[in-house]
Amino acid sequence: MYKLATLCLALLLMVSSVDAQTTPPTEDSFRLVEVASGFQRPLYVTGAGDDSGRLFVVSQYGQIYIVQDGTTIEQPFLDIQPRITSAGNEQGLLGLAFHPDYEENGTFYVNYSEARTGNTVVARYSVSADNPNAADPDSEVRLLYVEQPYPNHNGGHLQFGPDGYLYIGLGDGGSQGDPQLNGQNTFALLGSILRIDVDGGEPYGIPADNPFADGTNGAPEVWLYGVRNPWRYSFDRETGDLYVGDVGQNQYEEVSFIPAGVGGANLGWNLYEGTHPYSGVPAPADAVMPFAEYSHAQGISITGGYVYRGSLAPALQGIYLYADFGSGRMWYAFRDESGTWVSDVLVGSTGEAISSFGEDDAGELYLTSFNGGVWRFESN
């Protein structure tokens, strides 16, 4: 089985409202501990929010597995392989999010590439009435169906925000350079992060404070736009701030920061790739530039991460961790005592294809490798 090398880092922190750090990192300890292995192309790991201690691992091929007490349950929690296509490297079962009231209502949401068409489906499922470790495969209710002109840049991440709304990440539609100009089109669902109210209607409602809620200046579902392929975004569970990792074109990978509750931001694609002009058209003055970026000399495809808020690796408290899928490198970022970002600080190289980060119910941080393993961050 693939093994990760121990990664060392010590962070002396003074945590404030901006997670300020006053002392530069010095060598000490945190490590990645393998908690499960043997999966086929795992793309995400999460808890259900029900305090059961279970981990749910998403396989690109259409299965969701449960890891409980260190053991992987052989029978998948959900298997929808016949409904999806994973023919393209960026297609398949791509996202999973449990309803904030999952313990009461037993509902969860998935994002997948539809068989035959490759189009994006966001659907709701329910857990079986008589088995908490099995979902009802016949309970699917489709919320969203988005045509995909190309098989790449599907995005696919789903996450409930601290506001209780479901956020849906969609890439620009694929090919190269955003040929359909979806990124800067506020009426397009592609090239955006959407925000919907899954409890506000059938199949969903539009939050009243969405930036284009009335449909006049953009699609009502759009929360943020100007993304190329948002491969994993996350909310800081302490502050509610949003961090978006966006896969670059040919030269730069990036992470953007959006303060809690701020909608309507333009993250720049395809006018900019990272902080660099791309299309030759100037970006508007209010475009949000990334706080972190790295060139393709260091990696080829970003995997957005999380701000650490767990207890098993206290040296990482308040630190944002992110990685590169192609090189296996991992970086961290934080804001110093003046509020200035310190970013792109290399932690080390894992030797793995890091496909995602994820949190459990307690806020502990994990990562998944395309090679089949799931690891947890702990003190050394």
C-alpha positions as YAML, in Angstrom:
chain: A
units: angstrom
residues:
- id: 1
  name: MET
  ca: [0.00, 0.00, 0.00]
- id: 2
  name: TYR
  ca: [1.15, 3.49, -0.70]
- id: 3
  name: LYS
  ca: [2.63, 5.27, 2.28]
- id: 4
  name: LEU
  ca: [3.01, 8.94, 2.96]
- id: 5
  name: ALA
  ca: [6.23, 10.29, 4.31]
- id: 6
  name: THR
  ca: [5.98, 12.05, 7.65]
- id: 7
  name: LEU
  ca: [5.64, 15.77, 7.16]
- id: 8
  name: CYS
  ca: [7.15, 18.09, 9.73]
- id: 9
  name: LEU
  ca: [6.11, 21.58, 10.66]
- id: 10
  name: ALA
  ca: [5.78, 23.60, 13.87]
- id: 11
  name: LEU
  ca: [3.64, 26.68, 13.97]
- id: 12
  name: LEU
  ca: [3.70, 29.05, 16.93]
- id: 13
  name: LEU
  ca: [0.43, 30.87, 16.69]
- id: 14
  name: MET
  ca: [-1.36, 33.77, 18.24]
- id: 15
  name: VAL
  ca: [-4.93, 33.25, 17.06]
- id: 16
  name: SER
  ca: [-7.06, 36.38, 16.74]
- id: 17
  name: SER
  ca: [-9.98, 37.36, 14.62]
- id: 18
  name: VAL
  ca: [-7.68, 37.21, 11.61]
- id: 19
  name: ASP
  ca: [-5.78, 34.13, 12.78]
- id: 20
  name: ALA
  ca: [-2.62, 36.20, 13.09]
- id: 21
  name: GLN
  ca: [0.71, 34.45, 13.41]
- id: 22
  name: THR
  ca: [3.57, 36.40, 14.95]
- id: 23
  name: THR
  ca: [6.37, 33.83, 14.76]
- id: 24
  name: PRO
  ca: [7.55, 32.22, 11.50]
- id: 25
  name: PRO
  ca: [7.13, 28.43, 11.32]
- id: 26
  name: THR
  ca: [9.92, 26.28, 12.70]
- id: 27
  name: GLU
  ca: [10.50, 22.54, 12.39]
- id: 28
  name: ASP
  ca: [8.59, 20.31, 14.73]
- id: 29
  name: SER
  ca: [5.69, 18.01, 14.28]
- id: 30
  name: PHE
  ca: [2.53, 17.00, 12.57]
- id: 31
  name: ARG
  ca: [2.04, 13.86, 10.59]
- id: 32
  name: LEU
  ca: [-0.39, 12.18, 8.23]
- id: 33
  name: VAL
  ca: [-1.77, 8.93, 9.61]
- id: 34
  name: GLU
  ca: [-3.41, 6.50, 7.21]
- id: 35
  name: VAL
  ca: [-6.91, 5.64, 8.43]
- id: 36
  name: ALA
  ca: [-8.22, 3.66, 5.43]
- id: 37
  name: SER
  ca: [-6.99, 2.34, 2.09]
- id: 38
  name: GLY
  ca: [-7.92, 0.26, -0.94]
- id: 39
  name: PHE
  ca: [-10.42, 2.65, -2.52]
- id: 40
  name: GLN
  ca: [-10.70, 3.22, -6.25]
- id: 41
  name: ARG
  ca: [-10.02, 6.85, -7.10]
- id: 42
  name: PRO
  ca: [-11.30, 8.41, -3.88]
- id: 43
  name: LEU
  ca: [-12.23, 12.05, -4.48]
- id: 44
  name: TYR
  ca: [-13.63, 13.23, -1.16]
- id: 45
  name: VAL
  ca: [-14.08, 12.34, 2.50]
- id: 46
  name: THR
  ca: [-16.53, 13.82, 5.00]
- id: 47
  name: GLY
  ca: [-18.60, 13.18, 8.09]
- id: 48
  name: ALA
  ca: [-22.39, 13.14, 8.09]
- id: 49
  name: GLY
  ca: [-22.80, 15.68, 10.88]
- id: 50
  name: ASP
  ca: [-24.61, 13.13, 13.03]
- id: 51
  name: ASP
  ca: [-21.84, 12.57, 15.60]
- id: 52
  name: SER
  ca: [-21.64, 8.90, 14.61]
- id: 53
  name: GLY
  ca: [-17.88, 9.11, 14.02]
- id: 54
  name: ARG
  ca: [-18.32, 7.61, 10.56]
- id: 55
  name: LEU
  ca: [-16.33, 8.77, 7.54]
- id: 56
  name: PHE
  ca: [-17.90, 8.72, 4.08]
- id: 57
  name: VAL
  ca: [-15.47, 8.22, 1.18]
- id: 58
  name: VAL
  ca: [-16.53, 9.11, -2.38]
- id: 59
  name: SER
  ca: [-15.20, 7.03, -5.27]
- id: 60
  name: GLN
  ca: [-15.12, 8.61, -8.72]
- id: 61
  name: TYR
  ca: [-16.66, 5.41, -10.10]
- id: 62
  name: GLY
  ca: [-19.99, 5.97, -8.35]
- id: 63
  name: GLN
  ca: [-19.73, 4.52, -4.86]
- id: 64
  name: ILE
  ca: [-19.75, 6.03, -1.38]
- id: 65
  name: TYR
  ca: [-18.13, 3.89, 1.34]
- id: 66
  name: ILE
  ca: [-18.30, 4.14, 5.13]
- id: 67
  name: VAL
  ca: [-15.25, 3.88, 7.38]
- id: 68
  name: GLN
  ca: [-16.32, 3.16, 10.96]
- id: 69
  name: ASP
  ca: [-13.99, 2.53, 13.89]
- id: 70
  name: GLY
  ca: [-11.07, 2.10, 11.49]
- id: 71
  name: THR
  ca: [-12.83, -0.48, 9.31]
- id: 72
  name: THR
  ca: [-14.29, 0.02, 5.84]
- id: 73
  name: ILE
  ca: [-17.76, -1.48, 5.54]
- id: 74
  name: GLU
  ca: [-17.66, -3.72, 2.48]
- id: 75
  name: GLN
  ca: [-21.13, -2.88, 1.17]
- id: 76
  name: PRO
  ca: [-21.20, 0.70, -0.22]
- id: 77
  name: PHE
  ca: [-23.45, 3.22, 1.49]
- id: 78
  name: LEU
  ca: [-24.54, 4.18, -2.04]
- id: 79
  name: ASP
  ca: [-23.68, 2.72, -5.44]
- id: 80
  name: ILE
  ca: [-24.96, 4.59, -8.50]
- id: 81
  name: GLN
  ca: [-22.31, 3.43, -10.95]
- id: 82
  name: PRO
  ca: [-24.84, 2.61, -13.72]
- id: 83
  name: ARG
  ca: [-26.15, 6.20, -13.62]
- id: 84
  name: ILE
  ca: [-22.84, 7.95, -14.15]
- id: 85
  name: THR
  ca: [-20.02, 8.20, -16.62]
- id: 86
  name: SER
  ca: [-16.42, 8.32, -15.51]
- id: 87
  name: ALA
  ca: [-15.05, 8.03, -19.03]
- id: 88
  name: GLY
  ca: [-13.28, 11.37, -18.79]
- id: 89
  name: ASN
  ca: [-10.68, 12.07, -16.13]
- id: 90
  name: GLU
  ca: [-12.85, 14.85, -14.72]
- id: 91
  name: GLN
  ca: [-16.21, 13.05, -14.81]
- id: 92
  name: GLY
  ca: [-17.84, 10.67, -12.36]
- id: 93
  name: LEU
  ca: [-19.28, 10.95, -8.85]
- id: 94
  name: LEU
  ca: [-17.69, 14.24, -7.85]
- id: 95
  name: GLY
  ca: [-19.40, 15.65, -4.76]
- id: 96
  name: LEU
  ca: [-21.26, 14.75, -1.57]
- id: 97
  name: ALA
  ca: [-22.90, 16.90, 1.10]
- id: 98
  name: PHE
  ca: [-25.09, 15.83, 4.00]
- id: 99
  name: HIS
  ca: [-28.04, 18.00, 4.95]
- id: 100
  name: PRO
  ca: [-27.33, 20.00, 8.14]
- id: 101
  name: ASP
  ca: [-30.30, 18.16, 9.71]
- id: 102
  name: TYR
  ca: [-29.25, 14.76, 8.38]
- id: 103
  name: GLU
  ca: [-29.65, 13.13, 11.77]
- id: 104
  name: GLU
  ca: [-33.35, 14.04, 11.65]
- id: 105
  name: ASN
  ca: [-34.24, 13.91, 7.94]
- id: 106
  name: GLY
  ca: [-31.71, 11.41, 6.54]
- id: 107
  name: THR
  ca: [-31.15, 13.33, 3.29]
- id: 108
  name: PHE
  ca: [-27.91, 14.02, 1.43]
- id: 109
  name: TYR
  ca: [-26.86, 15.40, -1.95]
- id: 110
  name: VAL
  ca: [-24.52, 14.22, -4.69]
- id: 111
  name: ASN
  ca: [-23.06, 15.71, -7.86]
- id: 112
  name: TYR
  ca: [-22.34, 13.36, -10.75]
- id: 113
  name: SER
  ca: [-21.77, 13.19, -14.50]
- id: 114
  name: GLU
  ca: [-24.75, 11.57, -16.17]
- id: 115
  name: ALA
  ca: [-24.25, 8.38, -18.16]
- id: 116
  name: ARG
  ca: [-24.36, 8.85, -21.96]
- id: 117
  name: THR
  ca: [-24.55, 12.67, -21.89]
- id: 118
  name: GLY
  ca: [-21.86, 13.61, -19.35]
- id: 119
  name: ASN
  ca: [-24.12, 16.41, -18.12]
- id: 120
  name: THR
  ca: [-24.07, 17.48, -14.48]
- id: 121
  name: VAL
  ca: [-26.73, 16.16, -12.13]
- id: 122
  name: VAL
  ca: [-27.20, 17.39, -8.56]
- id: 123
  name: ALA
  ca: [-29.56, 15.03, -6.77]
- id: 124
  name: ARG
  ca: [-30.99, 14.34, -3.33]
- id: 125
  name: TYR
  ca: [-30.97, 10.87, -1.78]
- id: 126
  name: SER
  ca: [-32.29, 9.44, 1.47]
- id: 127
  name: VAL
  ca: [-30.89, 6.92, 3.89]
- id: 128
  name: SER
  ca: [-32.72, 3.59, 4.15]
- id: 129
  name: ALA
  ca: [-35.41, 3.47, 6.79]
- id: 130
  name: ASP
  ca: [-34.05, 0.26, 8.32]
- id: 131
  name: ASN
  ca: [-30.26, 0.55, 7.88]
- id: 132
  name: PRO
  ca: [-28.23, 3.67, 8.81]
- id: 133
  name: ASN
  ca: [-25.28, 2.36, 6.78]
- id: 134
  name: ALA
  ca: [-27.18, 2.10, 3.51]
- id: 135
  name: ALA
  ca: [-28.88, 4.69, 1.34]
- id: 136
  name: ASP
  ca: [-31.97, 4.03, -0.74]
- id: 137
  name: PRO
  ca: [-30.76, 4.01, -4.37]
- id: 138
  name: ASP
  ca: [-34.33, 4.53, -5.59]
- id: 139
  name: SER
  ca: [-34.83, 7.72, -3.60]
- id: 140
  name: GLU
  ca: [-33.15, 10.04, -6.11]
- id: 141
  name: VAL
  ca: [-34.75, 13.44, -6.64]
- id: 142
  name: ARG
  ca: [-32.97, 15.66, -9.16]
- id: 143
  name: LEU
  ca: [-32.50, 19.28, -8.13]
- id: 144
  name: LEU
  ca: [-30.32, 20.56, -10.93]
- id: 145
  name: TYR
  ca: [-29.41, 19.45, -14.44]
- id: 146
  name: VAL
  ca: [-26.71, 21.39, -16.29]
- id: 147
  name: GLU
  ca: [-25.55, 20.62, -19.81]
- id: 148
  name: GLN
  ca: [-21.79, 20.20, -20.15]
- id: 149
  name: PRO
  ca: [-20.39, 21.13, -23.58]
- id: 150
  name: TYR
  ca: [-17.08, 19.34, -22.91]
- id: 151
  name: PRO
  ca: [-16.03, 16.47, -20.61]
- id: 152
  name: ASN
  ca: [-13.61, 18.51, -18.50]
- id: 153
  name: HIS
  ca: [-13.95, 21.32, -15.93]
- id: 154
  name: ASN
  ca: [-16.99, 19.77, -14.25]
- id: 155
  name: GLY
  ca: [-16.16, 21.17, -10.81]
- id: 156
  name: GLY
  ca: [-18.52, 19.04, -8.77]
- id: 157
  name: HIS
  ca: [-17.98, 20.07, -5.17]
- id: 158
  name: LEU
  ca: [-20.98, 20.41, -2.87]
- id: 159
  name: GLN
  ca: [-20.96, 21.92, 0.59]
- id: 160
  name: PHE
  ca: [-23.49, 23.38, 2.96]
- id: 161
  name: GLY
  ca: [-22.45, 26.77, 4.27]
- id: 162
  name: PRO
  ca: [-22.87, 28.00, 7.83]
- id: 163
  name: ASP
  ca: [-26.06, 29.69, 6.57]
- id: 164
  name: GLY
  ca: [-27.66, 26.31, 5.84]
- id: 165
  name: TYR
  ca: [-27.67, 26.82, 2.07]
- id: 166
  name: LEU
  ca: [-26.13, 24.38, -0.44]
- id: 167
  name: TYR
  ca: [-23.17, 25.68, -2.48]
- id: 168
  name: ILE
  ca: [-22.54, 24.00, -5.85]
- id: 169
  name: GLY
  ca: [-19.28, 24.45, -7.76]
- id: 170
  name: LEU
  ca: [-19.40, 24.29, -11.57]
- id: 171
  name: GLY
  ca: [-16.47, 24.73, -13.94]
- id: 172
  name: ASP
  ca: [-16.59, 26.90, -17.05]
- id: 173
  name: GLY
  ca: [-17.75, 24.07, -19.33]
- id: 174
  name: GLY
  ca: [-14.35, 22.83, -20.42]
- id: 175
  name: SER
  ca: [-12.10, 22.79, -23.45]
- id: 176
  name: GLN
  ca: [-9.42, 25.51, -23.09]
- id: 177
  name: GLY
  ca: [-9.60, 29.21, -22.39]
- id: 178
  name: ASP
  ca: [-13.36, 29.25, -21.72]
- id: 179
  name: PRO
  ca: [-14.48, 29.32, -25.38]
- id: 180
  name: GLN
  ca: [-18.13, 29.87, -24.40]
- id: 181
  name: LEU
  ca: [-17.18, 32.79, -22.11]
- id: 182
  name: ASN
  ca: [-19.16, 31.32, -19.24]
- id: 183
  name: GLY
  ca: [-16.80, 32.60, -16.54]
- id: 184
  name: GLN
  ca: [-17.77, 36.25, -17.05]
- id: 185
  name: ASN
  ca: [-21.41, 35.55, -17.89]
- id: 186
  name: THR
  ca: [-23.49, 36.01, -14.74]
- id: 187
  name: PHE
  ca: [-26.47, 34.40, -16.47]
- id: 188
  name: ALA
  ca: [-24.54, 31.15, -16.99]
- id: 189
  name: LEU
  ca: [-24.56, 28.52, -14.26]
- id: 190
  name: LEU
  ca: [-21.24, 27.23, -15.60]
- id: 191
  name: GLY
  ca: [-18.14, 29.05, -14.36]
- id: 192
  name: SER
  ca: [-19.84, 29.80, -11.06]
- id: 193
  name: ILE
  ca: [-20.44, 28.73, -7.50]
- id: 194
  name: LEU
  ca: [-24.19, 28.47, -6.97]
- id: 195
  name: ARG
  ca: [-26.15, 28.89, -3.73]
- id: 196
  name: ILE
  ca: [-29.59, 27.36, -3.28]
- id: 197
  name: ASP
  ca: [-32.08, 26.69, -0.50]
- id: 198
  name: VAL
  ca: [-32.84, 22.97, -0.54]
- id: 199
  name: ASP
  ca: [-35.63, 23.49, 2.00]
- id: 200
  name: GLY
  ca: [-37.19, 26.48, 0.28]
- id: 201
  name: GLY
  ca: [-39.23, 24.76, -2.42]
- id: 202
  name: GLU
  ca: [-39.28, 21.91, -4.91]
- id: 203
  name: PRO
  ca: [-36.80, 21.19, -6.19]
- id: 204
  name: TYR
  ca: [-35.19, 24.17, -4.40]
- id: 205
  name: GLY
  ca: [-35.62, 27.82, -3.51]
- id: 206
  name: ILE
  ca: [-33.49, 30.91, -4.11]
- id: 207
  name: PRO
  ca: [-32.14, 32.68, -1.00]
- id: 208
  name: ALA
  ca: [-33.47, 36.22, -0.94]
- id: 209
  name: ASP
  ca: [-29.98, 37.69, -0.50]
- id: 210
  name: ASN
  ca: [-28.43, 35.94, -3.51]
- id: 211
  name: PRO
  ca: [-26.81, 38.72, -5.58]
- id: 212
  name: PHE
  ca: [-28.99, 38.06, -8.65]
- id: 213
  name: ALA
  ca: [-32.01, 36.67, -6.83]
- id: 214
  name: ASP
  ca: [-34.52, 38.53, -9.02]
- id: 215
  name: GLY
  ca: [-32.87, 37.30, -12.24]
- id: 216
  name: THR
  ca: [-32.38, 40.82, -13.62]
- id: 217
  name: ASN
  ca: [-28.57, 40.93, -13.78]
- id: 218
  name: GLY
  ca: [-27.72, 37.25, -13.55]
- id: 219
  name: ALA
  ca: [-29.01, 33.76, -12.88]
- id: 220
  name: PRO
  ca: [-30.76, 33.63, -9.49]
- id: 221
  name: GLU
  ca: [-28.67, 30.66, -8.36]
- id: 222
  name: VAL
  ca: [-25.28, 32.34, -8.91]
- id: 223
  name: TRP
  ca: [-23.39, 33.31, -5.73]
- id: 224
  name: LEU
  ca: [-19.87, 33.81, -7.17]
- id: 225
  name: TYR
  ca: [-18.66, 33.79, -10.76]
- id: 226
  name: GLY
  ca: [-15.44, 33.97, -12.76]
- id: 227
  name: VAL
  ca: [-14.11, 30.50, -11.89]
- id: 228
  name: ARG
  ca: [-12.47, 28.05, -14.27]
- id: 229
  name: ASN
  ca: [-12.70, 24.75, -12.39]
- id: 230
  name: PRO
  ca: [-13.23, 25.18, -8.65]
- id: 231
  name: TRP
  ca: [-11.73, 21.94, -7.36]
- id: 232
  name: ARG
  ca: [-12.67, 22.10, -3.71]
- id: 233
  name: TYR
  ca: [-13.73, 25.08, -1.67]
- id: 234
  name: SER
  ca: [-14.44, 25.24, 2.03]
- id: 235
  name: PHE
  ca: [-15.87, 27.35, 4.81]
- id: 236
  name: ASP
  ca: [-13.80, 28.12, 7.87]
- id: 237
  name: ARG
  ca: [-16.01, 26.55, 10.52]
- id: 238
  name: GLU
  ca: [-15.00, 29.25, 13.04]
- id: 239
  name: THR
  ca: [-15.40, 32.41, 10.93]
- id: 240
  name: GLY
  ca: [-17.62, 31.34, 8.02]
- id: 241
  name: ASP
  ca: [-15.11, 32.73, 5.49]
- id: 242
  name: LEU
  ca: [-14.96, 30.97, 2.12]
- id: 243
  name: TYR
  ca: [-11.77, 29.67, 0.47]
- id: 244
  name: VAL
  ca: [-11.89, 28.67, -3.21]
- id: 245
  name: GLY
  ca: [-9.22, 26.62, -4.96]
- id: 246
  name: ASP
  ca: [-9.45, 27.13, -8.73]
- id: 247
  name: VAL
  ca: [-7.54, 25.02, -11.26]
- id: 248
  name: GLY
  ca: [-5.55, 27.14, -13.72]
- id: 249
  name: GLN
  ca: [-5.10, 26.99, -17.48]
- id: 250
  name: ASN
  ca: [-1.45, 26.59, -18.50]
- id: 251
  name: GLN
  ca: [0.58, 28.58, -15.99]
- id: 252
  name: TYR
  ca: [-0.95, 29.35, -12.58]
- id: 253
  name: GLU
  ca: [-3.04, 27.72, -9.84]
- id: 254
  name: GLU
  ca: [-4.88, 29.88, -7.32]
- id: 255
  name: VAL
  ca: [-6.82, 30.22, -4.06]
- id: 256
  name: SER
  ca: [-9.25, 33.07, -3.39]
- id: 257
  name: PHE
  ca: [-10.68, 34.34, -0.12]
- id: 258
  name: ILE
  ca: [-14.24, 35.62, 0.23]
- id: 259
  name: PRO
  ca: [-15.36, 36.99, 3.61]
- id: 260
  name: ALA
  ca: [-18.35, 35.34, 5.25]
- id: 261
  name: GLY
  ca: [-21.68, 36.29, 3.70]
- id: 262
  name: VAL
  ca: [-20.26, 38.20, 0.71]
- id: 263
  name: GLY
  ca: [-21.92, 37.23, -2.57]
- id: 264
  name: GLY
  ca: [-21.57, 38.46, -6.13]
- id: 265
  name: ALA
  ca: [-17.77, 38.42, -6.28]
- id: 266
  name: ASN
  ca: [-16.05, 38.08, -9.65]
- id: 267
  name: LEU
  ca: [-13.00, 35.81, -9.26]
- id: 268
  name: GLY
  ca: [-11.56, 36.91, -12.58]
- id: 269
  name: TRP
  ca: [-11.51, 33.98, -15.03]
- id: 270
  name: ASN
  ca: [-11.07, 34.17, -18.02]
- id: 271
  name: LEU
  ca: [-9.82, 37.72, -17.86]
- id: 272
  name: TYR
  ca: [-7.14, 36.62, -15.42]
- id: 273
  name: GLU
  ca: [-5.35, 33.37, -14.64]
- id: 274
  name: GLY
  ca: [-4.33, 33.87, -11.04]
- id: 275
  name: THR
  ca: [-3.10, 37.46, -10.78]
- id: 276
  name: HIS
  ca: [-1.95, 37.48, -14.42]
- id: 277
  name: PRO
  ca: [-3.86, 38.84, -17.44]
- id: 278
  name: TYR
  ca: [-5.11, 36.03, -19.66]
- id: 279
  name: SER
  ca: [-7.62, 37.17, -22.28]
- id: 280
  name: GLY
  ca: [-6.19, 40.63, -22.94]
- id: 281
  name: VAL
  ca: [-9.34, 42.25, -21.57]
- id: 282
  name: PRO
  ca: [-8.79, 44.14, -18.30]
- id: 283
  name: ALA
  ca: [-10.55, 42.73, -15.27]
- id: 284
  name: PRO
  ca: [-13.03, 45.04, -13.55]
- id: 285
  name: ALA
  ca: [-11.67, 47.01, -10.61]
- id: 286
  name: ASP
  ca: [-13.74, 45.02, -8.14]
- id: 287
  name: ALA
  ca: [-12.53, 41.59, -9.31]
- id: 288
  name: VAL
  ca: [-11.23, 39.45, -6.44]
- id: 289
  name: MET
  ca: [-7.59, 38.51, -6.95]
- id: 290
  name: PRO
  ca: [-6.29, 35.32, -5.31]
- id: 291
  name: PHE
  ca: [-4.33, 35.56, -2.07]
- id: 292
  name: ALA
  ca: [-2.24, 32.52, -3.04]
- id: 293
  name: GLU
  ca: [-0.99, 31.19, -6.35]
- id: 294
  name: TYR
  ca: [1.78, 28.98, -7.66]
- id: 295
  name: SER
  ca: [3.18, 28.37, -11.12]
- id: 296
  name: HIS
  ca: [3.30, 25.17, -13.11]
- id: 297
  name: ALA
  ca: [6.94, 24.88, -12.20]
- id: 298
  name: GLN
  ca: [5.60, 23.68, -8.81]
- id: 299
  name: GLY
  ca: [2.48, 21.77, -9.80]
- id: 300
  name: ILE
  ca: [-0.25, 21.43, -12.39]
- id: 301
  name: SER
  ca: [-3.65, 21.18, -10.67]
- id: 302
  name: ILE
  ca: [-4.63, 22.69, -7.33]
- id: 303
  name: THR
  ca: [-6.63, 20.87, -4.69]
- id: 304
  name: GLY
  ca: [-8.25, 23.45, -2.43]
- id: 305
  name: GLY
  ca: [-8.14, 22.74, 1.30]
- id: 306
  name: TYR
  ca: [-9.40, 23.85, 4.69]
- id: 307
  name: VAL
  ca: [-8.55, 26.07, 7.60]
- id: 308
  name: TYR
  ca: [-7.62, 23.65, 10.35]
- id: 309
  name: ARG
  ca: [-9.99, 23.78, 13.34]
- id: 310
  name: GLY
  ca: [-9.46, 20.36, 14.89]
- id: 311
  name: SER
  ca: [-7.68, 19.32, 18.08]
- id: 312
  name: LEU
  ca: [-5.41, 16.43, 17.04]
- id: 313
  name: ALA
  ca: [-2.81, 18.74, 15.41]
- id: 314
  name: PRO
  ca: [-2.95, 21.92, 17.52]
- id: 315
  name: ALA
  ca: [0.13, 23.39, 15.82]
- id: 316
  name: LEU
  ca: [-1.99, 23.86, 12.69]
- id: 317
  name: GLN
  ca: [-4.79, 25.79, 14.38]
- id: 318
  name: GLY
  ca: [-6.06, 28.56, 12.08]
- id: 319
  name: ILE
  ca: [-3.80, 27.55, 9.18]
- id: 320
  name: TYR
  ca: [-5.16, 27.04, 5.65]
- id: 321
  name: LEU
  ca: [-3.68, 23.95, 3.96]
- id: 322
  name: TYR
  ca: [-3.87, 23.21, 0.23]
- id: 323
  name: ALA
  ca: [-2.05, 20.96, -2.23]
- id: 324
  name: ASP
  ca: [-1.29, 20.07, -5.84]
- id: 325
  name: PHE
  ca: [-2.81, 16.95, -7.36]
- id: 326
  name: GLY
  ca: [-0.04, 16.44, -9.91]
- id: 327
  name: SER
  ca: [3.10, 17.00, -7.82]
- id: 328
  name: GLY
  ca: [1.85, 15.91, -4.39]
- id: 329
  name: ARG
  ca: [3.22, 19.12, -2.87]
- id: 330
  name: MET
  ca: [1.40, 20.73, 0.05]
- id: 331
  name: TRP
  ca: [1.42, 24.37, 1.12]
- id: 332
  name: TYR
  ca: [-0.07, 26.46, 3.88]
- id: 333
  name: ALA
  ca: [-1.19, 30.07, 4.24]
- id: 334
  name: PHE
  ca: [-2.14, 32.35, 7.11]
- id: 335
  name: ARG
  ca: [-2.51, 36.05, 7.90]
- id: 336
  name: ASP
  ca: [0.13, 37.70, 10.02]
- id: 337
  name: GLU
  ca: [-0.58, 40.08, 12.90]
- id: 338
  name: SER
  ca: [-1.06, 42.98, 10.47]
- id: 339
  name: GLY
  ca: [-3.64, 41.00, 8.50]
- id: 340
  name: THR
  ca: [-1.28, 40.44, 5.54]
- id: 341
  name: TRP
  ca: [-1.42, 37.07, 3.83]
- id: 342
  name: VAL
  ca: [1.62, 34.82, 4.07]
- id: 343
  name: SER
  ca: [1.02, 32.17, 1.42]
- id: 344
  name: ASP
  ca: [2.58, 29.48, -0.75]
- id: 345
  name: VAL
  ca: [4.75, 28.24, 2.14]
- id: 346
  name: LEU
  ca: [5.79, 24.73, 1.16]
- id: 347
  name: VAL
  ca: [5.15, 22.06, 3.79]
- id: 348
  name: GLY
  ca: [6.66, 19.22, 1.79]
- id: 349
  name: SER
  ca: [5.92, 16.63, -0.86]
- id: 350
  name: THR
  ca: [3.68, 13.68, -0.08]
- id: 351
  name: GLY
  ca: [4.45, 11.60, -3.15]
- id: 352
  name: GLU
  ca: [0.70, 11.18, -3.61]
- id: 353
  name: ALA
  ca: [-1.94, 12.47, -6.03]
- id: 354
  name: ILE
  ca: [-3.91, 14.52, -3.48]
- id: 355
  name: SER
  ca: [-7.46, 14.54, -4.82]
- id: 356
  name: SER
  ca: [-9.20, 16.25, -1.90]
- id: 357
  name: PHE
  ca: [-9.20, 17.39, 1.68]
- id: 358
  name: GLY
  ca: [-12.16, 16.87, 4.00]
- id: 359
  name: GLU
  ca: [-13.37, 17.27, 7.57]
- id: 360
  name: ASP
  ca: [-15.09, 14.92, 9.97]
- id: 361
  name: ASP
  ca: [-17.81, 15.93, 12.42]
- id: 362
  name: ALA
  ca: [-15.24, 17.06, 14.99]
- id: 363
  name: GLY
  ca: [-13.38, 19.29, 12.54]
- id: 364
  name: GLU
  ca: [-10.40, 16.98, 12.12]
- id: 365
  name: LEU
  ca: [-8.74, 17.28, 8.73]
- id: 366
  name: TYR
  ca: [-8.19, 14.46, 6.23]
- id: 367
  name: LEU
  ca: [-6.91, 14.07, 2.72]
- id: 368
  name: THR
  ca: [-7.61, 11.55, 0.01]
- id: 369
  name: SER
  ca: [-5.18, 10.24, -2.58]
- id: 370
  name: PHE
  ca: [-6.15, 9.16, -6.10]
- id: 371
  name: ASN
  ca: [-3.96, 6.15, -5.33]
- id: 372
  name: GLY
  ca: [-6.54, 4.82, -2.88]
- id: 373
  name: GLY
  ca: [-5.82, 6.03, 0.66]
- id: 374
  name: VAL
  ca: [-7.33, 8.33, 3.27]
- id: 375
  name: TRP
  ca: [-5.10, 10.09, 5.84]
- id: 376
  name: ARG
  ca: [-5.72, 12.20, 8.93]
- id: 377
  name: PHE
  ca: [-3.64, 15.10, 10.25]
- id: 378
  name: GLU
  ca: [-2.30, 14.50, 13.78]
- id: 379
  name: SER
  ca: [0.47, 15.72, 16.05]
- id: 380
  name: ASN
  ca: [3.68, 13.78, 15.66]
...
